[in-house]
Amino acid sequence: MSTQQLRPYALPAAIVLGLLLHRWCAMFSFMVPFIIFAILLLAFSAVDLRKLRLTMLDLWLMLFQVVVSIGGYLLVTLFGGSHIIAEGILIGVLCPVASAVAVVACMLGANRETVTAYTIVGNLMVAVVAPIVFSLVGDHPEMDLTDSFLLMFTKIGTTLALPFFLVVLMQFMLPRANQFVARFKGAGFYLWALALLFTLGQTIDYIFLHGEGNWSAIASLGALALAFCILQFGVGRWLGRRYGDVIGGGQLLGQKNSALGIWMANTFLTPLASVFLAFYSIYQNLWNAWQIAQIKKK
């Protein structure tokens, strides 16, 4: 079986192994930021950064992520809702676009330049915005705002922003090194599957340890994840239609880097909030599988 044929089984394998080996996966969850760093480095190295341009579609997508994530969190907390639910919505919307989005989006007919540009811009935006938001709502009451921001920016920024600046350096000063790294861009998908295995396993392990008494919150997170999955793909397609790339808009807003989002929730928020993205990952991949099946039929 070729590597292309193995791809559809990556998510089911991650879910099953994460369930069966959740304690082992939780032990190795510390590796996730390093894996995501490698994924982004491979993805960015395969792109000529000099050709990228910021568009109005990029601005609208970023605005949606910031406004809806913070607005959803505030609405839930203002009306006395569960803090876990509020944080689930926050991370579920703010979570950056999947680094492997180009694989699915371009297969469905999206514009490669559109997809690539927002993969970079969207991740850089989250690298700046997430530390600010998490320093305000996260669990570091012993720190002042500045120290909390610096702590989170150090952890998130090195994972999301540093790969971009390294690729910029290589493309302008070490082009041969960049070409060498870009040769391995296909490995990014399987690194993503590995990161997803560890983060899903960590979330499942947390549910086993602390799920008792929180089943209503878990069920609510699952239902809200489905609602926001529909909302984000729908709004993304609507925005994409306005700017000439329906598929690209839908995938860029709807397809999330769930492994990264789960890691951020487990690290900076209430870990149970990561259940939102665990469910979201299942829903988005079912939708993507259906879209790909329709393309193959045509």
N, C-alpha and C positions, 0 to 999 in steps of 0.2 A: 504493500500500500504506500502511495507517494505521500509526501508531506502535505500537498494540497488536499488530498483525500482525508487526511487526519484532522484537518482544521475544524470540521463540524463537530468533532467529538471532544474538543478541548474543554468547552464549558461543562457538558455533562460529566466528564471525567473529574474536573475540578470540584464539582458539587459532591459527587459520590465519594471521592477520596477525602475531601474536606470533612464530610460527615463521619467517615470511618476512622480517619486518622487525625481528628481535630486536636487532640492533645499534642501530637507530634508537630502538627502545623503551627500551633500556637508557640511552640518552642523556637521555631525558625522564622517567626513573623518579623524579627529584627532585621532580616535580610531584605524586606520589601522596598524600603527607600533606595537601596543600592541597585536592586533589579529595575525599578522604575527609572532611575538615573540612566542605566544602560539602555533601556528601551528608547528613551527620548534622545539620547546621544545617537543611536542608530537611525532613528527616524529623521532627525534634523540633518544628519550628515548626507542623506540621500537627496537633499533639496538644495538648489542654488538660491541661497538667501538673498542675493542681489536682485533677484527677479520678483521678490515678494512685495505686494502692495496692500496697504490697509484700505478696506472698502467700507461703505455704509452698512453692508450686511454684517461685517465684523463688529461694528460699533453697536448695532441693534442687538446682536446676540450677547455681547458682553453686558449691555445695559439690562437685558432680561435676566441674566444670571445673577447680577448684583442686586437689582431691585426686588426681584421675586424671592430670592433666598432670604434676604434680610427682612423684607415685608412679611413673608410667611412666618418667619420666626417671631416677629413682633406681634402679629395678629394672634397667634396661638397663645403666647405668654400674656398678652393684654386681656384676653378673654378667659384666663384662668386654666388654659389647657396644660397638658403634661409637658414638662421640660424636655423629656425624651422625644416626644413627638415634634416639638419645636426644633430641636437640634437635628432630628432626622430630615425634616424638610430643608433646613438650612444647608446641610452638607449634600443632600440629594440634588439640589438645584445649583449650588455653587461649585460642585465637583467638576473639574475640567473635562474637556472632550477627550475621548479615548485616543491614545497615541497611535493605535492601529486602525483609526477610523477610515483612513484612506483605502484600506484593503476592501472594506465593505462598500463604502460610498462610491468609489470609482468603478467597482463591479456593477453597481446599480445605475451608473451613468452620470455621476456627479463630476463637476469640473475639478481637475486635480489641483490647479492653482488656488481655487477657492478653499478647498479642503486643507491643503497644506498650510496656507497662510493662517487660518484660524487655529489649526493645531498648535502653531507656535505662539500666536498672539494670545489665544485663550489660556494657555498654560502660564504664560508670563503674567497675565492679568491676575490669575488666581494666586500666583506666587507673591503678589503685592497685596491683594485684597484680603486673602485668607488670614494672614497674621494679624491684620488690623481687627477683623471681625472676631477671631478666636481669642484675641487678647481682651476683648470686651465681654465675651460670653463664656469663655473657657474656664477650666477648673484650676486657676492659679491665683487664689485670693491673697496669697502671701506676697505676690509681686505687684509692683506698681505697673502702670500701663506701658511705660517705656521698656522696662525689663521684660515684661510678658511679650511685647511685640518683637523685641530683639531675639528672644528665645525661639519664638515660632518662625520668624523670618529666617533665622539661621538654619532651622531644620527643613522648612518647606522650600525656601529659596535655593538651597544647595541641591535639592532634589529636582526642582522644576526649572529654575533659571540658569543654573550653572552649566547644564548640558548645552544650552543655546549659546552662551558666551564662549564655551570651548569650541563649538563648531564654527562660530564666527572667526575665532582665532585661527583654526585649522584651514578654513577656506581661503583666508586672505594671506596667511603666512606659511602654512604647511599643507598645500593642496594635495600632495601625494599621501600624506597621513590621512586626510579626509577621504580620499578615494579608497584607501585600504579599509577604513572603518565602514564606509558605505557598502562595501561588498557583502557585509554580513547583515544588511538591513532585514532580510527575511527571518532572521533569528528573533527579531523583536516580538513577533506574534507568540512564539513559544515561551519567551521570557514573560510575556503578559500572562499566559496561562499559568505559569509557575507562581507569579505574584498573586494571581487570583486564587490559586489553591491555598496559599499560606494565609491570605486575608479572610477568605471564606471559612477556612478551618478555624482561625482565631475567633471569628464571630460565632461560629457554631459552638466552640468550646465555651465562650462566654455565656451563651444561652443555656448550655448544660449546667454551668456553675451557678448562674444568677437568674435563670429564666423563671423559676418558681415564684409565683406572685406577680409576674409581669406579662402573663400571657395575653391580657387584653391590649397592652401596649404593643406587643409583638404583632398581634393581629391587625391593629390599627396601622402600624408601620407598613405592613404588607399591603393593605388596601390603599393607603396613601401613595405608596410607591407605584402601584398600577395607575392611579389617577394622574400622578405627575409624569409618568412615562408617556401616557397618551397626550397630556398637555404639552410637553416639551417637544415631542416629535411633531405634533400638530402645529404649534406656533412656529417651530423652525421651518416647516414646509411652507407655511403661509408667508413668512418673511423671505424665504428662498424664492418663492414665486414672484415676489415683487422685484427681486434683484437678479432674476434670470437663472436661478439654480435651485429648483424645488428639492431635489434629492439631497444636495449639499447642505442646504439650510436645515432640513429635517435631521440629518445624521449629525451635524455639528452641534445642534442644541440637544438632541435626544440621546446620542450615543456617548455614555459617560465612561471615564476611566475608573471603573468601580473598585479596582484593586487599590488605587491611590486614595479614593474617597473613603474606603473602609479603613485604610491605614490612618488617615487624618482624623477620622472620628474616634478610632481606638486610642489615638495618641493625645488629642487635644480636647475632645468632647466626652460625653458620657458614652462608654463603649457600646451600650445597648442601642444607641442611635444608629450604629453601623448596620443594623438589621435592615433599615430602609434601603440601603444600597445593595445589600445581599439579595433582597427580593427584586430590586430594580434591575440588577444584572441578569436575572433570569428572564424578566419580562422583555428587556431590550434585545436579548439574544433570540428569544422566540420570535419577536417581530422581524429581526434581521433575517432569521432563517426563512420566514415566510416570504419576505421580499425577494430573497435570492431564489427561492423556489419558483416564484412567479416569473422572474427574469429568465430562468432556464426553460420554462414552458414556452415562453415567447420565442 
